Amino acid sequence: QDAYTRVLMGNIDLSRLVFPASTAGGTVEAFARQALWKVGLNYGHGTGHGIGNFLSVHEWPVGFQSNNIPLTKGMFTSIEPGYYQDGEFGIRIEDIALVVEAQTEKPFLTFEVVSLVPYDRNLIDVDLLSREQIQHLNAYYKSIRERVGPELRRQQLEEEYAWLQRNTEP
């Protein structure tokens, strides 16, 4: 639970980051790792990769490594911090995000997570989350309810709708 929550914290911290236009992914990647680093943990894979530039899933040159190009509005990337305990378990939380303009005076950017899938509530230690992280998580859950809920209702998927409501409660 501790490791999962710290991976989620990194996912949230990177997802809600506001950064100057033309910032390279490698410059902001540490935001996804800092919650793990604080307790001496890390992961040995990249934090994300471009998606859909040439209709593939793992697409260079977008991503969070030092050799990736600067992030610009309209790019899709994964945000996927993780943690692996050798011989015991592995965690990776992967969201797909669109680079969008931030609501700032100058041209800054941020991410809009478009995956719209709730996280496993049983694995989250809410006491580790900051107020801002909880606010972000609640806003994300509200977005999932508003975007996915009506479609489930339209398709008369009431059991799935009830599941969505339970798993996106604030």
C-alpha positions in Angstrom: 0.0 0.0 0.0 2.8 2.4 0.8 4.6 1.7 -2.5 1.4 1.9 -4.5 0.5 5.2 -2.9 3.9 6.7 -3.5 3.7 5.6 -7.2 0.3 7.3 -7.4 1.7 10.4 -5.8 4.4 10.6 -8.5 1.7 10.0 -11.2 -0.4 12.9 -9.7 2.6 15.2 -9.2 3.7 14.9 -12.8 0.1 15.0 -14.2 -0.8 18.2 -12.4 2.6 19.9 -13.1 2.5 23.3 -14.8 5.7 24.0 -16.8 7.0 26.5 -19.4 6.3 25.8 -23.0 9.1 23.9 -24.8 10.3 22.2 -21.6 11.9 18.8 -22.3 10.3 15.8 -20.6 13.6 14.9 -19.0 13.5 18.2 -17.1 10.3 17.4 -15.3 10.6 13.6 -14.9 11.9 13.8 -11.3 8.4 15.0 -10.2 7.2 11.5 -10.8 10.0 10.0 -8.7 10.2 12.3 -5.7 7.7 10.5 -3.5 9.6 7.3 -3.9 13.0 9.0 -3.6 11.9 10.4 -0.2 11.9 6.9 1.3 14.9 5.5 -0.7 13.0 3.8 -3.5 13.2 4.2 -7.3 12.2 2.4 -10.5 14.5 1.3 -13.3 12.3 2.2 -16.3 11.4 5.4 -18.2 8.5 7.5 -16.8 6.7 7.7 -20.1 6.8 7.7 -23.9 5.1 9.3 -26.8 1.9 7.8 -28.2 0.4 8.0 -31.6 2.8 10.2 -33.5 3.0 7.5 -36.3 0.1 5.4 -35.0 2.3 3.3 -32.7 2.2 3.0 -28.9 5.8 3.5 -27.9 6.9 6.5 -30.0 10.1 8.4 -29.8 10.9 11.4 -29.7 8.2 12.3 -27.1 8.9 11.2 -23.5 10.7 11.9 -20.3 14.2 10.8 -21.0 17.1 13.2 -21.5 17.2 12.7 -25.3 13.5 13.4 -25.9 12.3 16.6 -27.6 10.5 19.4 -25.7 6.9 18.9 -24.9 4.5 20.9 -26.9 0.7 21.4 -27.0 -1.1 18.5 -28.7 1.4 15.8 -27.9 0.2 12.5 -26.2 2.4 10.8 -23.8 2.1 8.1 -21.2 2.8 8.9 -17.5 3.8 5.7 -15.9 5.9 5.7 -12.7 6.3 2.4 -10.9 8.1 0.4 -8.3 9.3 -3.3 -8.3 10.3 -5.3 -5.3 12.4 -8.2 -6.7 10.8 -11.5 -6.3 7.7 -10.1 -4.6 5.6 -7.6 -6.5 5.5 -4.9 -9.1 3.5 -1.7 -9.5 3.1 0.5 -12.5 0.4 3.1 -12.8 0.1 4.2 -16.4 -2.1 7.0 -17.7 -2.3 8.6 -21.1 -2.1 12.3 -21.1 -2.5 15.1 -23.6 -0.2 18.1 -23.3 -2.5 21.2 -23.1 -2.2 24.9 -22.4 -2.2 25.7 -18.7 -4.5 28.4 -17.3 -1.7 30.9 -16.8 -0.9 34.4 -18.2 2.2 33.3 -20.1 2.2 30.3 -22.4 2.8 27.4 -20.0 1.7 23.8 -20.4 0.3 21.0 -18.3 -1.2 17.6 -18.8 -4.8 16.5 -19.2 -5.2 12.8 -18.3 -7.4 11.1 -20.9 -7.3 7.5 -19.6 -10.4 8.1 -17.4 -9.9 5.0 -15.3 -10.1 5.0 -11.4 -7.2 3.9 -9.3 -7.5 0.9 -6.9 -8.9 2.5 -3.8 -7.9 -0.5 -1.6 -4.2 0.3 -2.3 -4.3 4.0 -1.5 -3.1 5.2 1.9 -4.9 8.6 1.9 -2.8 9.7 4.9 0.3 9.9 2.7 -1.4 12.2 0.1 -1.1 16.0 0.3 -4.2 18.2 0.3 -3.4 19.2 -3.3 -3.0 15.6 -4.4 -6.3 14.7 -2.9 -7.9 17.7 -4.6 -6.4 16.6 -7.9 -7.6 13.0 -7.4 -11.1 14.2 -6.6 -11.2 16.4 -9.6 -10.0 13.5 -11.8 -12.8 11.3 -10.3 -15.4 14.0 -11.0 -14.2 14.1 -14.6 -14.5 10.4 -14.9 -18.0 10.5 -13.6 -19.0 13.3 -15.9 -17.5 11.8 -19.0 -18.0 8.1 -18.6 -21.1 7.9 -16.4 -23.6 9.3 -19.0 -22.3 6.9 -21.6 -22.8 3.9 -19.3 -26.3 5.1 -18.6 -26.9 5.6 -22.3 -25.9 2.0 -22.9 -28.1 0.9 -19.9 -25.1 -0.6 -18.1 -26.4 0.0 -14.7 -24.1 -2.4 -12.8 -21.1 -0.8 -14.4 -22.5 2.6 -13.7 -22.9 1.7 -10.0 -19.3 0.3 -10.0 -18.0 3.6 -11.4 -19.9 5.6 -8.8 -18.4 3.6 -6.0 -14.9 3.8 -7.3 -14.9 7.5 -8.0 -16.3 8.7 -4.7 -14.3 11.7 -3.3 
